[in-house]
Amino acid sequence: MVKEKKFLDFNTAILLLLIISIFIIIKAALNPQIPNLEQEANIVLAKLTDGNEDISLLSSDQINIEKLKMLNNMEYDDVKNTLGVKSDFCIYFEDATGDIVRIDNLSPGIGSDKISINGEPCR
């Protein structure tokens, strides 16, 4: 039996996805001309955490690396359409100390290159 290497446990993955949601909500507060940003943040969070969604990044209690790679390889506009949002976003993972966690040498985030994370473009 091959034991899979766990990058993140379930609780940490949920915490990281909540951080992403908070990031999007804060962006919404700073850009009041876009009133649906909070709704879109909730849509993104729901689709990435709902095990029934084709793009859900959670599988049991860990991140589904294959789906993460699939999203990473998609064009940004295709990811936006798949998630059903119109606003810019960035999906990324942090550890408990706030450092970006790179998974399998993928981009630091999945989303708009207009958004920076620790000085690096999301994409």
Phi and psi restraints in degrees (range 20) as a CNS / XPLOR table:
assign (resid 1 and name C) (resid 2 and name N)
       (resid 2 and name CA) (resid 2 and name C) 1.0 -87.4 20.0 2
assign (resid 2 and name N) (resid 2 and name CA)
       (resid 2 and name C) (resid 3 and name N) 1.0 126.3 20.0 2
assign (resid 2 and name C) (resid 3 and name N)
       (resid 3 and name CA) (resid 3 and name C) 1.0 -91.8 20.0 2
assign (resid 3 and name N) (resid 3 and name CA)
       (resid 3 and name C) (resid 4 and name N) 1.0 125.1 20.0 2
assign (resid 3 and name C) (resid 4 and name N)
       (resid 4 and name CA) (resid 4 and name C) 1.0 -75.8 20.0 2
assign (resid 4 and name N) (resid 4 and name CA)
       (resid 4 and name C) (resid 5 and name N) 1.0 141.0 20.0 2
assign (resid 4 and name C) (resid 5 and name N)
       (resid 5 and name CA) (resid 5 and name C) 1.0 -78.6 20.0 2
assign (resid 5 and name N) (resid 5 and name CA)
       (resid 5 and name C) (resid 6 and name N) 1.0 125.6 20.0 2
assign (resid 5 and name C) (resid 6 and name N)
       (resid 6 and name CA) (resid 6 and name C) 1.0 -90.1 20.0 2
assign (resid 6 and name N) (resid 6 and name CA)
       (resid 6 and name C) (resid 7 and name N) 1.0 125.4 20.0 2
assign (resid 6 and name C) (resid 7 and name N)
       (resid 7 and name CA) (resid 7 and name C) 1.0 -86.8 20.0 2
assign (resid 7 and name N) (resid 7 and name CA)
       (resid 7 and name C) (resid 8 and name N) 1.0 -39.4 20.0 2
assign (resid 7 and name C) (resid 8 and name N)
       (resid 8 and name CA) (resid 8 and name C) 1.0 -143.2 20.0 2
assign (resid 8 and name N) (resid 8 and name CA)
       (resid 8 and name C) (resid 9 and name N) 1.0 142.3 20.0 2
assign (resid 8 and name C) (resid 9 and name N)
       (resid 9 and name CA) (resid 9 and name C) 1.0 -84.0 20.0 2
assign (resid 9 and name N) (resid 9 and name CA)
       (resid 9 and name C) (resid 10 and name N) 1.0 169.8 20.0 2
assign (resid 9 and name C) (resid 10 and name N)
       (resid 10 and name CA) (resid 10 and name C) 1.0 -58.3 20.0 2
assign (resid 10 and name N) (resid 10 and name CA)
       (resid 10 and name C) (resid 11 and name N) 1.0 -46.9 20.0 2
assign (resid 10 and name C) (resid 11 and name N)
       (resid 11 and name CA) (resid 11 and name C) 1.0 -63.5 20.0 2
assign (resid 11 and name N) (resid 11 and name CA)
       (resid 11 and name C) (resid 12 and name N) 1.0 -40.6 20.0 2
assign (resid 11 and name C) (resid 12 and name N)
       (resid 12 and name CA) (resid 12 and name C) 1.0 -66.8 20.0 2
assign (resid 12 and name N) (resid 12 and name CA)
       (resid 12 and name C) (resid 13 and name N) 1.0 -39.9 20.0 2
assign (resid 12 and name C) (resid 13 and name N)
       (resid 13 and name CA) (resid 13 and name C) 1.0 -61.2 20.0 2
assign (resid 13 and name N) (resid 13 and name CA)
       (resid 13 and name C) (resid 14 and name N) 1.0 -44.1 20.0 2
assign (resid 13 and name C) (resid 14 and name N)
       (resid 14 and name CA) (resid 14 and name C) 1.0 -62.9 20.0 2
assign (resid 14 and name N) (resid 14 and name CA)
       (resid 14 and name C) (resid 15 and name N) 1.0 -43.4 20.0 2
assign (resid 14 and name C) (resid 15 and name N)
       (resid 15 and name CA) (resid 15 and name C) 1.0 -59.3 20.0 2
assign (resid 15 and name N) (resid 15 and name CA)
       (resid 15 and name C) (resid 16 and name N) 1.0 -43.1 20.0 2
assign (resid 15 and name C) (resid 16 and name N)
       (resid 16 and name CA) (resid 16 and name C) 1.0 -66.4 20.0 2
assign (resid 16 and name N) (resid 16 and name CA)
       (resid 16 and name C) (resid 17 and name N) 1.0 -39.2 20.0 2
assign (resid 16 and name C) (resid 17 and name N)
       (resid 17 and name CA) (resid 17 and name C) 1.0 -67.9 20.0 2
assign (resid 17 and name N) (resid 17 and name CA)
       (resid 17 and name C) (resid 18 and name N) 1.0 -33.1 20.0 2
assign (resid 17 and name C) (resid 18 and name N)
       (resid 18 and name CA) (resid 18 and name C) 1.0 -67.0 20.0 2
assign (resid 18 and name N) (resid 18 and name CA)
       (resid 18 and name C) (resid 19 and name N) 1.0 -37.4 20.0 2
assign (resid 18 and name C) (resid 19 and name N)
       (resid 19 and name CA) (resid 19 and name C) 1.0 -61.5 20.0 2
assign (resid 19 and name N) (resid 19 and name CA)
       (resid 19 and name C) (resid 20 and name N) 1.0 -41.4 20.0 2
assign (resid 19 and name C) (resid 20 and name N)
       (resid 20 and name CA) (resid 20 and name C) 1.0 -60.4 20.0 2
assign (resid 20 and name N) (resid 20 and name CA)
       (resid 20 and name C) (resid 21 and name N) 1.0 -44.1 20.0 2
assign (resid 20 and name C) (resid 21 and name N)
       (resid 21 and name CA) (resid 21 and name C) 1.0 -62.1 20.0 2
assign (resid 21 and name N) (resid 21 and name CA)
       (resid 21 and name C) (resid 22 and name N) 1.0 -43.4 20.0 2
assign (resid 21 and name C) (resid 22 and name N)
       (resid 22 and name CA) (resid 22 and name C) 1.0 -62.9 20.0 2
assign (resid 22 and name N) (resid 22 and name CA)
       (resid 22 and name C) (resid 23 and name N) 1.0 -41.2 20.0 2
assign (resid 22 and name C) (resid 23 and name N)
       (resid 23 and name CA) (resid 23 and name C) 1.0 -56.9 20.0 2
assign (resid 23 and name N) (resid 23 and name CA)
       (resid 23 and name C) (resid 24 and name N) 1.0 -45.0 20.0 2
assign (resid 23 and name C) (resid 24 and name N)
       (resid 24 and name CA) (resid 24 and name C) 1.0 -67.6 20.0 2
assign (resid 24 and name N) (resid 24 and name CA)
       (resid 24 and name C) (resid 25 and name N) 1.0 -38.9 20.0 2
assign (resid 24 and name C) (resid 25 and name N)
       (resid 25 and name CA) (resid 25 and name C) 1.0 -65.3 20.0 2
assign (resid 25 and name N) (resid 25 and name CA)
       (resid 25 and name C) (resid 26 and name N) 1.0 -41.0 20.0 2
assign (resid 25 and name C) (resid 26 and name N)
       (resid 26 and name CA) (resid 26 and name C) 1.0 -62.8 20.0 2
assign (resid 26 and name N) (resid 26 and name CA)
       (resid 26 and name C) (resid 27 and name N) 1.0 -41.6 20.0 2
assign (resid 26 and name C) (resid 27 and name N)
       (resid 27 and name CA) (resid 27 and name C) 1.0 -60.8 20.0 2
assign (resid 27 and name N) (resid 27 and name CA)
       (resid 27 and name C) (resid 28 and name N) 1.0 -37.3 20.0 2
assign (resid 27 and name C) (resid 28 and name N)
       (resid 28 and name CA) (resid 28 and name C) 1.0 -63.8 20.0 2
assign (resid 28 and name N) (resid 28 and name CA)
       (resid 28 and name C) (resid 29 and name N) 1.0 -38.7 20.0 2
assign (resid 28 and name C) (resid 29 and name N)
       (resid 29 and name CA) (resid 29 and name C) 1.0 -65.9 20.0 2
assign (resid 29 and name N) (resid 29 and name CA)
       (resid 29 and name C) (resid 30 and name N) 1.0 -32.9 20.0 2
assign (resid 29 and name C) (resid 30 and name N)
       (resid 30 and name CA) (resid 30 and name C) 1.0 -81.2 20.0 2
assign (resid 30 and name N) (resid 30 and name CA)
       (resid 30 and name C) (resid 31 and name N) 1.0 -16.6 20.0 2
assign (resid 30 and name C) (resid 31 and name N)
       (resid 31 and name CA) (resid 31 and name C) 1.0 -123.9 20.0 2
assign (resid 31 and name N) (resid 31 and name CA)
       (resid 31 and name C) (resid 32 and name N) 1.0 73.9 20.0 2
assign (resid 31 and name C) (resid 32 and name N)
       (resid 32 and name CA) (resid 32 and name C) 1.0 -65.3 20.0 2
assign (resid 32 and name N) (resid 32 and name CA)
       (resid 32 and name C) (resid 33 and name N) 1.0 -14.0 20.0 2
assign (resid 32 and name C) (resid 33 and name N)
       (resid 33 and name CA) (resid 33 and name C) 1.0 -72.2 20.0 2
assign (resid 33 and name N) (resid 33 and name CA)
       (resid 33 and name C) (resid 34 and name N) 1.0 -7.2 20.0 2
assign (resid 33 and name C) (resid 34 and name N)
       (resid 34 and name CA) (resid 34 and name C) 1.0 -115.1 20.0 2
assign (resid 34 and name N) (resid 34 and name CA)
       (resid 34 and name C) (resid 35 and name N) 1.0 85.7 20.0 2
assign (resid 34 and name C) (resid 35 and name N)
       (resid 35 and name CA) (resid 35 and name C) 1.0 -71.0 20.0 2
assign (resid 35 and name N) (resid 35 and name CA)
       (resid 35 and name C) (resid 36 and name N) 1.0 -18.8 20.0 2
assign (resid 35 and name C) (resid 36 and name N)
       (resid 36 and name CA) (resid 36 and name C) 1.0 -93.1 20.0 2
assign (resid 36 and name N) (resid 36 and name CA)
       (resid 36 and name C) (resid 37 and name N) 1.0 8.3 20.0 2
assign (resid 36 and name C) (resid 37 and name N)
       (resid 37 and name CA) (resid 37 and name C) 1.0 -63.6 20.0 2
assign (resid 37 and name N) (resid 37 and name CA)
       (resid 37 and name C) (resid 38 and name N) 1.0 -39.7 20.0 2
assign (resid 37 and name C) (resid 38 and name N)
       (resid 38 and name CA) (resid 38 and name C) 1.0 -64.0 20.0 2
assign (resid 38 and name N) (resid 38 and name CA)
       (resid 38 and name C) (resid 39 and name N) 1.0 -41.3 20.0 2
assign (resid 38 and name C) (resid 39 and name N)
       (resid 39 and name CA) (resid 39 and name C) 1.0 -61.0 20.0 2
assign (resid 39 and name N) (resid 39 and name CA)
       (resid 39 and name C) (resid 40 and name N) 1.0 -42.8 20.0 2
assign (resid 39 and name C) (resid 40 and name N)
       (resid 40 and name CA) (resid 40 and name C) 1.0 -66.7 20.0 2
assign (resid 40 and name N) (resid 40 and name CA)
       (resid 40 and name C) (resid 41 and name N) 1.0 -36.3 20.0 2
assign (resid 40 and name C) (resid 41 and name N)
       (resid 41 and name CA) (resid 41 and name C) 1.0 -61.2 20.0 2
assign (resid 41 and name N) (resid 41 and name CA)
       (resid 41 and name C) (resid 42 and name N) 1.0 -41.5 20.0 2
assign (resid 41 and name C) (resid 42 and name N)
       (resid 42 and name CA) (resid 42 and name C) 1.0 -66.9 20.0 2
assign (resid 42 and name N) (resid 42 and name CA)
       (resid 42 and name C) (resid 43 and name N) 1.0 -36.2 20.0 2
assign (resid 42 and name C) (resid 43 and name N)
       (resid 43 and name CA) (resid 43 and name C) 1.0 -63.9 20.0 2
assign (resid 43 and name N) (resid 43 and name CA)
       (resid 43 and name C) (resid 44 and name N) 1.0 -48.2 20.0 2
assign (resid 43 and name C) (resid 44 and name N)
       (resid 44 and name CA) (resid 44 and name C) 1.0 -59.6 20.0 2
assign (resid 44 and name N) (resid 44 and name CA)
       (resid 44 and name C) (resid 45 and name N) 1.0 -48.8 20.0 2
assign (resid 44 and name C) (resid 45 and name N)
       (resid 45 and name CA) (resid 45 and name C) 1.0 -59.5 20.0 2
assign (resid 45 and name N) (resid 45 and name CA)
       (resid 45 and name C) (resid 46 and name N) 1.0 -43.8 20.0 2
assign (resid 45 and name C) (resid 46 and name N)
       (resid 46 and name CA) (resid 46 and name C) 1.0 -64.4 20.0 2
assign (resid 46 and name N) (resid 46 and name CA)
       (resid 46 and name C) (resid 47 and name N) 1.0 -43.8 20.0 2
assign (resid 46 and name C) (resid 47 and name N)
       (resid 47 and name CA) (resid 47 and name C) 1.0 -69.2 20.0 2
assign (resid 47 and name N) (resid 47 and name CA)
       (resid 47 and name C) (resid 48 and name N) 1.0 -31.6 20.0 2
assign (resid 47 and name C) (resid 48 and name N)
       (resid 48 and name CA) (resid 48 and name C) 1.0 -81.4 20.0 2
assign (resid 48 and name N) (resid 48 and name CA)
       (resid 48 and name C) (resid 49 and name N) 1.0 -16.2 20.0 2
assign (resid 48 and name C) (resid 49 and name N)
       (resid 49 and name CA) (resid 49 and name C) 1.0 -113.3 20.0 2
assign (resid 49 and name N) (resid 49 and name CA)
       (resid 49 and name C) (resid 50 and name N) 1.0 -11.2 20.0 2
assign (resid 49 and name C) (resid 50 and name N)
       (resid 50 and name CA) (resid 50 and name C) 1.0 -82.2 20.0 2
assign (resid 50 and name N) (resid 50 and name CA)
       (resid 50 and name C) (resid 51 and name N) 1.0 113.4 20.0 2
assign (resid 50 and name C) (resid 51 and name N)
       (resid 51 and name CA) (resid 51 and name C) 1.0 -59.2 20.0 2
assign (resid 51 and name N) (resid 51 and name CA)
       (resid 51 and name C) (resid 52 and name N) 1.0 -17.4 20.0 2
assign (resid 51 and name C) (resid 52 and name N)
       (resid 52 and name CA) (resid 52 and name C) 1.0 -84.2 20.0 2
assign (resid 52 and name N) (resid 52 and name CA)
       (resid 52 and name C) (resid 53 and name N) 1.0 -15.1 20.0 2
assign (resid 52 and name C) (resid 53 and name N)
       (resid 53 and name CA) (resid 53 and name C) 1.0 -79.7 20.0 2
assign (resid 53 and name N) (resid 53 and name CA)
       (resid 53 and name C) (resid 54 and name N) 1.0 144.2 20.0 2
assign (resid 53 and name C) (resid 54 and name N)
       (resid 54 and name CA) (resid 54 and name C) 1.0 -62.9 20.0 2
assign (resid 54 and name N) (resid 54 and name CA)
       (resid 54 and name C) (resid 55 and name N) 1.0 -27.2 20.0 2
assign (resid 54 and name C) (resid 55 and name N)
       (resid 55 and name CA) (resid 55 and name C) 1.0 -103.6 20.0 2
assign (resid 55 and name N) (resid 55 and name CA)
       (resid 55 and name C) (resid 56 and name N) 1.0 11.5 20.0 2
assign (resid 55 and name C) (resid 56 and name N)
       (resid 56 and name CA) (resid 56 and name C) 1.0 -60.1 20.0 2
assign (resid 56 and name N) (resid 56 and name CA)
       (resid 56 and name C) (resid 57 and name N) 1.0 128.9 20.0 2
assign (resid 56 and name C) (resid 57 and name N)
       (resid 57 and name CA) (resid 57 and name C) 1.0 -87.1 20.0 2
assign (resid 57 and name N) (resid 57 and name CA)
       (resid 57 and name C) (resid 58 and name N) 1.0 -7.8 20.0 2
assign (resid 57 and name C) (resid 58 and name N)
       (resid 58 and name CA) (resid 58 and name C) 1.0 -99.7 20.0 2
assign (resid 58 and name N) (resid 58 and name CA)
       (resid 58 and name C) (resid 59 and name N) 1.0 131.1 20.0 2
assign (resid 58 and name C) (resid 59 and name N)
       (resid 59 and name CA) (resid 59 and name C) 1.0 -131.1 20.0 2
assign (resid 59 and name N) (resid 59 and name CA)
       (resid 59 and name C) (resid 60 and name N) 1.0 113.2 20.0 2
assign (resid 59 and name C) (resid 60 and name N)
       (resid 60 and name CA) (resid 60 and name C) 1.0 57.6 20.0 2
assign (resid 60 and name N) (resid 60 and name CA)
       (resid 60 and name C) (resid 61 and name N) 1.0 -113.9 20.0 2
assign (resid 60 and name C) (resid 61 and name N)
       (resid 61 and name CA) (resid 61 and name C) 1.0 -116.6 20.0 2
assign (resid 61 and name N) (resid 61 and name CA)
       (resid 61 and name C) (resid 62 and name N) 1.0 26.4 20.0 2
assign (resid 61 and name C) (resid 62 and name N)
       (resid 62 and name CA) (resid 62 and name C) 1.0 -147.0 20.0 2
assign (resid 62 and name N) (resid 62 and name CA)
       (resid 62 and name C) (resid 63 and name N) 1.0 167.5 20.0 2
assign (resid 62 and name C) (resid 63 and name N)
       (resid 63 and name CA) (resid 63 and name C) 1.0 -73.7 20.0 2
assign (resid 63 and name N) (resid 63 and name CA)
       (resid 63 and name C) (resid 64 and name N) 1.0 134.9 20.0 2
assign (resid 63 and name C) (resid 64 and name N)
       (resid 64 and name CA) (resid 64 and name C) 1.0 -83.4 20.0 2
assign (resid 64 and name N) (resid 64 and name CA)
       (resid 64 and name C) (resid 65 and name N) 1.0 102.2 20.0 2
assign (resid 64 and name C) (resid 65 and name N)
       (resid 65 and name CA) (resid 65 and name C) 1.0 -63.3 20.0 2
assign (resid 65 and name N) (resid 65 and name CA)
       (resid 65 and name C) (resid 66 and name N) 1.0 -38.1 20.0 2
assign (resid 65 and name C) (resid 66 and name N)
       (resid 66 and name CA) (resid 66 and name C) 1.0 -63.2 20.0 2
assign (resid 66 and name N) (resid 66 and name CA)
       (resid 66 and name C) (resid 67 and name N) 1.0 -42.0 20.0 2
assign (resid 66 and name C) (resid 67 and name N)
       (resid 67 and name CA) (resid 67 and name C) 1.0 -69.3 20.0 2
assign (resid 67 and name N) (resid 67 and name CA)
       (resid 67 and name C) (resid 68 and name N) 1.0 -35.5 20.0 2
assign (resid 67 and name C) (resid 68 and name N)
       (resid 68 and name CA) (resid 68 and name C) 1.0 -62.9 20.0 2
assign (resid 68 and name N) (resid 68 and name CA)
       (resid 68 and name C) (resid 69 and name N) 1.0 -43.9 20.0 2
assign (resid 68 and name C) (resid 69 and name N)
       (resid 69 and name CA) (resid 69 and name C) 1.0 -63.5 20.0 2
assign (resid 69 and name N) (resid 69 and name CA)
       (resid 69 and name C) (resid 70 and name N) 1.0 -39.7 20.0 2
assign (resid 69 and name C) (resid 70 and name N)
       (resid 70 and name CA) (resid 70 and name C) 1.0 -60.2 20.0 2
assign (resid 70 and name N) (resid 70 and name CA)
       (resid 70 and name C) (resid 71 and name N) 1.0 -48.0 20.0 2
assign (resid 70 and name C) (resid 71 and name N)
       (resid 71 and name CA) (resid 71 and name C) 1.0 -63.2 20.0 2
assign (resid 71 and name N) (resid 71 and name CA)
       (resid 71 and name C) (resid 72 and name N) 1.0 -40.2 20.0 2
assign (resid 71 and name C) (resid 72 and name N)
       (resid 72 and name CA) (resid 72 and name C) 1.0 -63.0 20.0 2
assign (resid 72 and name N) (resid 72 and name CA)
       (resid 72 and name C) (resid 73 and name N) 1.0 -33.9 20.0 2
assign (resid 72 and name C) (resid 73 and name N)
       (resid 73 and name CA) (resid 73 and name C) 1.0 -84.4 20.0 2
assign (resid 73 and name N) (resid 73 and name CA)
       (resid 73 and name C) (resid 74 and name N) 1.0 -11.1 20.0 2
assign (resid 73 and name C) (resid 74 and name N)
       (resid 74 and name CA) (resid 74 and name C) 1.0 -77.7 20.0 2
assign (resid 74 and name N) (resid 74 and name CA)
       (resid 74 and name C) (resid 75 and name N) 1.0 152.3 20.0 2
assign (resid 74 and name C) (resid 75 and name N)
       (resid 75 and name CA) (resid 75 and name C) 1.0 -66.0 20.0 2
assign (resid 75 and name N) (resid 75 and name CA)
       (resid 75 and name C) (resid 76 and name N) 1.0 147.6 20.0 2
assign (resid 75 and name C) (resid 76 and name N)
       (resid 76 and name CA) (resid 76 and name C) 1.0 -55.8 20.0 2
assign (resid 76 and name N) (resid 76 and name CA)
       (resid 76 and name C) (resid 77 and name N) 1.0 -46.0 20.0 2
assign (resid 76 and name C) (resid 77 and name N)
       (resid 77 and name CA) (resid 77 and name C) 1.0 -62.5 20.0 2
assign (resid 77 and name N) (resid 77 and name CA)
       (resid 77 and name C) (resid 78 and name N) 1.0 -34.3 20.0 2
assign (resid 77 and name C) (resid 78 and name N)
       (resid 78 and name CA) (resid 78 and name C) 1.0 -67.4 20.0 2
assign (resid 78 and name N) (resid 78 and name CA)
       (resid 78 and name C) (resid 79 and name N) 1.0 -38.3 20.0 2
assign (resid 78 and name C) (resid 79 and name N)
       (resid 79 and name CA) (resid 79 and name C) 1.0 -64.7 20.0 2
assign (resid 79 and name N) (resid 79 and name CA)
       (resid 79 and name C) (resid 80 and name N) 1.0 -43.8 20.0 2
assign (resid 79 and name C) (resid 80 and name N)
       (resid 80 and name CA) (resid 80 and name C) 1.0 -58.3 20.0 2
assign (resid 80 and name N) (resid 80 and name CA)
       (resid 80 and name C) (resid 81 and name N) 1.0 -45.0 20.0 2
assign (resid 80 and name C) (resid 81 and name N)
       (resid 81 and name CA) (resid 81 and name C) 1.0 -64.9 20.0 2
assign (resid 81 and name N) (resid 81 and name CA)
       (resid 81 and name C) (resid 82 and name N) 1.0 -41.9 20.0 2
assign (resid 81 and name C) (resid 82 and name N)
       (resid 82 and name CA) (resid 82 and name C) 1.0 -61.8 20.0 2
assign (resid 82 and name N) (resid 82 and name CA)
       (resid 82 and name C) (resid 83 and name N) 1.0 -40.4 20.0 2
assign (resid 82 and name C) (resid 83 and name N)
       (resid 83 and name CA) (resid 83 and name C) 1.0 -79.0 20.0 2
assign (resid 83 and name N) (resid 83 and name CA)
       (resid 83 and name C) (resid 84 and name N) 1.0 -18.2 20.0 2
assign (resid 83 and name C) (resid 84 and name N)
       (resid 84 and name CA) (resid 84 and name C) 1.0 77.0 20.0 2
assign (resid 84 and name N) (resid 84 and name CA)
       (resid 84 and name C) (resid 85 and name N) 1.0 34.8 20.0 2
assign (resid 84 and name C) (resid 85 and name N)
       (resid 85 and name CA) (resid 85 and name C) 1.0 -122.8 20.0 2
assign (resid 85 and name N) (resid 85 and name CA)
       (resid 85 and name C) (resid 86 and name N) 1.0 159.2 20.0 2
assign (resid 85 and name C) (resid 86 and name N)
       (resid 86 and name CA) (resid 86 and name C) 1.0 -110.3 20.0 2
assign (resid 86 and name N) (resid 86 and name CA)
       (resid 86 and name C) (resid 87 and name N) 1.0 -23.7 20.0 2
assign (resid 86 and name C) (resid 87 and name N)
       (resid 87 and name CA) (resid 87 and name C) 1.0 -84.6 20.0 2
assign (resid 87 and name N) (resid 87 and name CA)
       (resid 87 and name C) (resid 88 and name N) 1.0 157.6 20.0 2
assign (resid 87 and name C) (resid 88 and name N)
       (resid 88 and name CA) (resid 88 and name C) 1.0 -69.5 20.0 2
assign (resid 88 and name N) (resid 88 and name CA)
       (resid 88 and name C) (resid 89 and name N) 1.0 150.4 20.0 2
assign (resid 88 and name C) (resid 89 and name N)
       (resid 89 and name CA) (resid 89 and name C) 1.0 -153.7 20.0 2
assign (resid 89 and name N) (resid 89 and name CA)
       (resid 89 and name C) (resid 90 and name N) 1.0 168.7 20.0 2
assign (resid 89 and name C) (resid 90 and name N)
       (resid 90 and name CA) (resid 90 and name C) 1.0 -145.4 20.0 2
assign (resid 90 and name N) (resid 90 and name CA)
       (resid 90 and name C) (resid 91 and name N) 1.0 127.5 20.0 2
assign (resid 90 and name C) (resid 91 and name N)
       (resid 91 and name CA) (resid 91 and name C) 1.0 -106.1 20.0 2
assign (resid 91 and name N) (resid 91 and name CA)
       (resid 91 and name C) (resid 92 and name N) 1.0 120.8 20.0 2
assign (resid 91 and name C) (resid 92 and name N)
       (resid 92 and name CA) (resid 92 and name C) 1.0 -147.2 20.0 2
assign (resid 92 and name N) (resid 92 and name CA)
       (resid 92 and name C) (resid 93 and name N) 1.0 167.2 20.0 2
assign (resid 92 and name C) (resid 93 and name N)
       (resid 93 and name CA) (resid 93 and name C) 1.0 -119.2 20.0 2
assign (resid 93 and name N) (resid 93 and name CA)
       (resid 93 and name C) (resid 94 and name N) 1.0 139.7 20.0 2
assign (resid 93 and name C) (resid 94 and name N)
       (resid 94 and name CA) (resid 94 and name C) 1.0 -122.7 20.0 2
assign (resid 94 and name N) (resid 94 and name CA)
       (resid 94 and name C) (resid 95 and name N) 1.0 153.2 20.0 2
assign (resid 94 and name C) (resid 95 and name N)
       (resid 95 and name CA) (resid 95 and name C) 1.0 -90.2 20.0 2
assign (resid 95 and name N) (resid 95 and name CA)
       (resid 95 and name C) (resid 96 and name N) 1.0 -176.4 20.0 2
assign (resid 95 and name C) (resid 96 and name N)
       (resid 96 and name CA) (resid 96 and name C) 1.0 -63.4 20.0 2
assign (resid 96 and name N) (resid 96 and name CA)
       (resid 96 and name C) (resid 97 and name N) 1.0 -21.5 20.0 2
assign (resid 96 and name C) (resid 97 and name N)
       (resid 97 and name CA) (resid 97 and name C) 1.0 -94.9 20.0 2
assign (resid 97 and name N) (resid 97 and name CA)
       (resid 97 and name C) (resid 98 and name N) 1.0 1.5 20.0 2
assign (resid 97 and name C) (resid 98 and name N)
       (resid 98 and name CA) (resid 98 and name C) 1.0 91.5 20.0 2
assign (resid 98 and name N) (resid 98 and name CA)
       (resid 98 and name C) (resid 99 and name N) 1.0 4.1 20.0 2
assign (resid 98 and name C) (resid 99 and name N)
       (resid 99 and name CA) (resid 99 and name C) 1.0 -80.4 20.0 2
assign (resid 99 and name N) (resid 99 and name CA)
       (resid 99 and name C) (resid 100 and name N) 1.0 143.7 20.0 2
assign (resid 99 and name C) (resid 100 and name N)
       (resid 100 and name CA) (resid 100 and name C) 1.0 -67.4 20.0 2
assign (resid 100 and name N) (resid 100 and name CA)
       (resid 100 and name C) (resid 101 and name N) 1.0 134.9 20.0 2
assign (resid 100 and name C) (resid 101 and name N)
       (resid 101 and name CA) (resid 101 and name C) 1.0 -102.6 20.0 2
assign (resid 101 and name N) (resid 101 and name CA)
       (resid 101 and name C) (resid 102 and name N) 1.0 117.8 20.0 2
assign (resid 101 and name C) (resid 102 and name N)
       (resid 102 and name CA) (resid 102 and name C) 1.0 -92.2 20.0 2
assign (resid 102 and name N) (resid 102 and name CA)
       (resid 102 and name C) (resid 103 and name N) 1.0 129.1 20.0 2
assign (resid 102 and name C) (resid 103 and name N)
       (resid 103 and name CA) (resid 103 and name C) 1.0 -107.9 20.0 2
assign (resid 103 and name N) (resid 103 and name CA)
       (resid 103 and name C) (resid 104 and name N) 1.0 123.4 20.0 2
assign (resid 103 and name C) (resid 104 and name N)
       (resid 104 and name CA) (resid 104 and name C) 1.0 49.3 20.0 2
assign (resid 104 and name N) (resid 104 and name CA)
       (resid 104 and name C) (resid 105 and name N) 1.0 40.3 20.0 2
assign (resid 104 and name C) (resid 105 and name N)
       (resid 105 and name CA) (resid 105 and name C) 1.0 57.5 20.0 2
assign (resid 105 and name N) (resid 105 and name CA)
       (resid 105 and name C) (resid 106 and name N) 1.0 28.5 20.0 2
assign (resid 105 and name C) (resid 106 and name N)
       (resid 106 and name CA) (resid 106 and name C) 1.0 -77.4 20.0 2
assign (resid 106 and name N) (resid 106 and name CA)
       (resid 106 and name C) (resid 107 and name N) 1.0 171.8 20.0 2
assign (resid 106 and name C) (resid 107 and name N)
       (resid 107 and name CA) (resid 107 and name C) 1.0 -53.7 20.0 2
assign (resid 107 and name N) (resid 107 and name CA)
       (resid 107 and name C) (resid 108 and name N) 1.0 156.7 20.0 2
assign (resid 107 and name C) (resid 108 and name N)
       (resid 108 and name CA) (resid 108 and name C) 1.0 -61.9 20.0 2
assign (resid 108 and name N) (resid 108 and name CA)
       (resid 108 and name C) (resid 109 and name N) 1.0 -25.4 20.0 2
assign (resid 108 and name C) (resid 109 and name N)
       (resid 109 and name CA) (resid 109 and name C) 1.0 -153.0 20.0 2
assign (resid 109 and name N) (resid 109 and name CA)
       (resid 109 and name C) (resid 110 and name N) 1.0 171.8 20.0 2
assign (resid 109 and name C) (resid 110 and name N)
       (resid 110 and name CA) (resid 110 and name C) 1.0 -118.8 20.0 2
assign (resid 110 and name N) (resid 110 and name CA)
       (resid 110 and name C) (resid 111 and name N) 1.0 117.9 20.0 2
assign (resid 110 and name C) (resid 111 and name N)
       (resid 111 and name CA) (resid 111 and name C) 1.0 152.9 20.0 2
assign (resid 111 and name N) (resid 111 and name CA)
       (resid 111 and name C) (resid 112 and name N) 1.0 -150.2 20.0 2
assign (resid 111 and name C) (resid 112 and name N)
       (resid 112 and name CA) (resid 112 and name C) 1.0 -77.4 20.0 2
assign (resid 112 and name N) (resid 112 and name CA)
       (resid 112 and name C) (resid 113 and name N) 1.0 135.9 20.0 2
assign (resid 112 and name C) (resid 113 and name N)
       (resid 113 and name CA) (resid 113 and name C) 1.0 -77.1 20.0 2
assign (resid 113 and name N) (resid 113 and name CA)
       (resid 113 and name C) (resid 114 and name N) 1.0 -2.3 20.0 2
assign (resid 113 and name C) (resid 114 and name N)
       (resid 114 and name CA) (resid 114 and name C) 1.0 -75.9 20.0 2
assign (resid 114 and name N) (resid 114 and name CA)
       (resid 114 and name C) (resid 115 and name N) 1.0 -17.3 20.0 2
assign (resid 114 and name C) (resid 115 and name N)
       (resid 115 and name CA) (resid 115 and name C) 1.0 -101.4 20.0 2
assign (resid 115 and name N) (resid 115 and name CA)
       (resid 115 and name C) (resid 116 and name N) 1.0 133.4 20.0 2
assign (resid 115 and name C) (resid 116 and name N)
       (resid 116 and name CA) (resid 116 and name C) 1.0 -108.4 20.0 2
assign (resid 116 and name N) (resid 116 and name CA)
       (resid 116 and name C) (resid 117 and name N) 1.0 144.4 20.0 2
assign (resid 116 and name C) (resid 117 and name N)
       (resid 117 and name CA) (resid 117 and name C) 1.0 -123.3 20.0 2
assign (resid 117 and name N) (resid 117 and name CA)
       (resid 117 and name C) (resid 118 and name N) 1.0 115.9 20.0 2
assign (resid 117 and name C) (resid 118 and name N)
       (resid 118 and name CA) (resid 118 and name C) 1.0 51.3 20.0 2
assign (resid 118 and name N) (resid 118 and name CA)
       (resid 118 and name C) (resid 119 and name N) 1.0 40.0 20.0 2
assign (resid 118 and name C) (resid 119 and name N)
       (resid 119 and name CA) (resid 119 and name C) 1.0 83.7 20.0 2
assign (resid 119 and name N) (resid 119 and name CA)
       (resid 119 and name C) (resid 120 and name N) 1.0 -4.2 20.0 2
assign (resid 119 and name C) (resid 120 and name N)
       (resid 120 and name CA) (resid 120 and name C) 1.0 -104.5 20.0 2
assign (resid 120 and name N) (resid 120 and name CA)
       (resid 120 and name C) (resid 121 and name N) 1.0 141.7 20.0 2
assign (resid 120 and name C) (resid 121 and name N)
       (resid 121 and name CA) (resid 121 and name C) 1.0 -62.4 20.0 2
assign (resid 121 and name N) (resid 121 and name CA)
       (resid 121 and name C) (resid 122 and name N) 1.0 146.4 20.0 2
assign (resid 121 and name C) (resid 122 and name N)
       (resid 122 and name CA) (resid 122 and name C) 1.0 -54.8 20.0 2
assign (resid 122 and name N) (resid 122 and name CA)
       (resid 122 and name C) (resid 123 and name N) 1.0 -44.2 20.0 2
